[in-house]
Amino acid sequence: MTEAVAITGWGPVGPEGCGKGALAKHWAEGGPRPVEVDRGGGYHRRRGARLAARVDPTSLGEWLSSREGRRMSPPSRFAVAAARLALDDAGLGDDPGPDTAVITATSYGPSTFTESLLRQIFHEAPTAASPALFTESVANASAAQVALRLGARGPNVTITQRQAGPLLALAKGAREVASGRASRALVVAVDEAEPLLHAILDRFGALAGSRGGEEVARPFDLRRRGFLVSEGATACVLEPASAALERGGRVVGTIRAGLSAFDPSSPPAGWGLDPEHLAAGLAAGLARHGLGPADLSGWVSGACGSVAGDRLEAACGRLLWGADGVPSPVVPKAYGGEHGGALLSGALLALEGWDLAPTPGFAEADPELGPVPFAGGAVPTAGRWLVSSMAVGGAAAWAVLDRRDPGAGA
Amino acid sequence: MPTLSADPRWPDATVAVTGLGAVTAWGWGVNAFLRGLDTGRTTIGPPRTFDVTGHRTGVASEVGEPPPDGPWRDLAGWGEGSRCDRFALAAAVEAWSGAGLRPGDAARAGLYFGGSTAAMAEGEAFFQDLGAGGHPRVAPLASHPLDGPANAVARALRLGGPVVALSSACASGGLAVAEAVDALRAGDVEVALAGGADALCQLTYAGFNALRAVDEKPCRPFRADRGGMSLGEGAGMLVLETVAHARARGARIRAVVLGRGASCDAHHMTAPHPEGEGAARAVSAALGDAGLDPGRGGFVNAHGTGTPHNDRAEARALASVFGDGRGSLPVTSTKGVVGHLLGGSGAIEAVATALCLERGRVHGVPGDPADGADPEAPVDLVLGGSRVVERTVAVSTSLAFGGSNVALVLAGPEPRAEGGSGS
C-alpha cells in the first residue's frame, strides 16, 4: 500500500450492547450470554441447538432511533448504529465526508426480512410480497443504508465471502483509501442470527448444540463440537495515517497488509483439508509485503469452536510459525460468538490492549492442534498482529495490523 | 489527454481480457450469445422455471437446459450444484479454457464474483417443503449462501488465490471485474477470473413486481413506451491478466480493461438520483482511471434497465459526462436482449462489450429503428440491428439498488500485426 492507512475509530453493536466500552466490559467478564431462539416458525429439529447470542433491539438507543430504524432490516440497523459509533470514536461526529467508501461484509445478508418475504410469497401469494421487505432483503441493504444516512458517496461494496468477508472488506477499504479513490472508508462487518438461519446451521450440524448436550463453543479445545451463532456489527473508520494525524485524530493502528487464498479441497459446507496450501499462500503474501513470520508477534484467530475449522486454523498457525513458535492466540469468537463483527472487535481490542477474561469455553488443549488460547488479563502489547479467518466453503483471509505508534496521534 | 480513441498498442501493465464465457437464454456459450445478439430479437417471454400465474407479470429471460455434451459435465460440483452454480461453472470453464488455461494452471489465480441470488431457488424449494411439514434434505442448501457459486468455480478450476464474492445488487458483476483489475494492478494475482451469475427465483420475481419495476411486456430500454425491467438469468465470466503476462504465454488478447470507477448515490434505497449524479461520477472516475477524456467515438453499453426512472437518470448522467458528444455516442443495452441478470448483469454486459469491441460492431436493442429513443432519455440508441463502430473504446455501466454504481472502460484488442500477441 502506497500510503499508510490507519484505523482511527471503531464501534461495535452486539449482544453485549453498543460501544466498545460495553463490549470490553462484557468480554473482560467472560463469555457470551446466549438466549433461546424462537422456535415458533417450525423450522427446528426437536433435538438440536437452541441457543444464539442476539442483539437486544432496544439497545441501539441514541445511535439509531426507533423511528429512523423502523423500516430497516436488523443488519441495516446494526450497521448504521455501528458506523455512527465508529465515527464518534474517530472524532468525526456524524460526517465521514462525501467521498467516503462504504465496504460491508455479511455472511448471509438480511435473513429475517428474507424469511418474512418467503412467508408472504409462499404462505399467502406472490402478490402479497412487500416492497419494503424486498428492498431491505438484499445483501447490500446495510451498505446502502450506511451511505444514505451518512452521506457517503464513495464506492459502495458488499462482500459476501462468509467468515473471510470481514478481513477482505478491511483490505478493500484500505485499498480504496490508499489509492486515493476515497478519503475515508467505513468498513462494517454485519450478521444476524435469526431462527430460520439458526435452524439450517443446526441441520448442517455446525452448532455447538447440534448433537445435543451443552451449547458452549470451545475454540481450540479438545471437546469442541461446533460454534455458537451470534449477531451484531462492528464498524471501523479508515483514513490515511498522515491525514488522521493532521486533523488531530487518534490512530488505533495501521493496516500493513491484507491477504487471502482459497483451499480447493474444501467441501461446499465445511472447511478444507489443505493447510499447507493456505499457509504457503499466506507466507508468499507476507513476503510480497516484505514480512516474515518473525515479524508477527501476536495472533488474533477466527477459530470458532468448529472441529474442522479450528483444526485448519491451528495447522496454518503451526506451518507459519513452527510448532514451537505459535503465539497464544486471542480468539474473539469465544467471547462474542460466531459473527463477523466479533472478529473485527477482537482484533481492535487487541490493538488497543484491553483486558480480556480467559478464553471462554477453553479448558483442555487438543494435542492435535497445538495452540493454547489467551489465558486472560491484559492483552499482550504485540507490535504487529496477524488476524486470520478461515471460511466455510474454502476461502481464507488474513490481515496484518500494526499497533499504534505510542508517540503518534492524540 | 487523449479522446475516446485509444492507442491500440497497449502497455505491458494494461489489463487484458483473454477469455470469455457466457450462459444466457440464447444458449450455453459465447457463440450462442453472440448469434443471439446479432438477431436483434429478445429472449424475453413466458418462463417455465416456475408458475408465474400468481405474479403481477409473466415474462422473463430464461436459460434452457444445458447441452448434454457440454465440457462441464464431468466437473467436480456440477452434479450437486445449484442452477446458479451451473451457470457460473459453465461460463467459467468456457472463459478459462478459451484463454488457454487448464484447471490448476496459474499458481496465483484469483476469482472475483458477483451475484445476488445464488441458490435462492433451491432455498425456496426447501422452505416450501419445510412449511408443508416435509423433511427436506439440507444438502441442496450447501451452495445457498452468496459465495456458493464462487466457491464452486474455485473448487472446479482449482484456483488457489483470493476468492471474493460480492453482492451489491445489480452492480455486483461490474464491481467484480473492477476488483479483479485492482488485484492485477496490485500484483495480488497473476491471472483473474471475474464475472457473475444469477438464477431466476420467485423471491426476486415477486419482489421486483412488488416494486412495480417489471414491465408486463419484454423490456424496452430507453424507449418512450418503456414500462420497466425484465428479469433474466445466466452468467458472464472474463479471464483477465496483464498484457505482459498474456503475451508471455502466447494468449490471444480479445479486449482490454482500461479503467474502472465506482460511486454511491446516497440518495434513495431504490430510486436513482434523478440527474444521474452518482452514475456520472462513476463514469468520470472510470474515464479518469483510464486516462481518457470524454470525446467523440466509442459506445456505451448502458445499465439501461427499461424502467422510466433509471433510463432517464442514466441518459442525464451520460449527457453530463459526454456533453455534446453524446449525439454521436451509440448507446445500447444488453438487457433488452437477455433481460436483467441482476448480480450477473455487469458481467454479461462486460462480455457483450468485449465482443462488440473485438469485432467492431455494437449490438442493438430489439425494436423498430424508426421509433428512436425517448426524448426524455435522449441517447443515440442502437435500435434494431447492430451498428459498425471503429475498434475503439466503450463504457459499460451498472447502477444498483441502494445507489451503488460502477463503470468499466474497455477497449478493443491490439491489432495482431502490430502487437505480436497472436495465439
Interface residues (C-beta under 8 A of the other chain):
Chain A: G42 Y43 V102 S107 Y108 G109 T114 L117 L118 Q120 I121 F122 H123 A125 P126 T127 A129 S130 P131 F134 T135 E136 S137 V138 A139 N140 A141 A143 A144 Q145 A147 L148 L150 G151 A152 R153 G154 P155 N156 V157 T158 I159 T160 Q161 R162 L168 K172 R175 S179 R181 L196 I200 R203 F204 S260 A261 F262 D263 P264 S266 P267 P268 A269 H277 G281 A284 R288 A391 G393 G394 A395
Chain B: G54 H55 R56 G77 E80 R108 L111 S116 E124 F127 Q128 L130 G131 V138 A139 L141 A142 S143 P145 L146 D147 G148 A150 N151 A152 A154 R155 R158 L159 G160 G161 P162 V163 V164 A165 L166 S167 S168 A169 L175 E179 D182 A186 G187 Q202 L203 Y205 A206 G207 F208 N209 A210 L211 R212 A262 S263 C264 D265 A266 H267 H268 M269 T270 G278 R281 A285 A400 F401 G402 G403 S404 V406
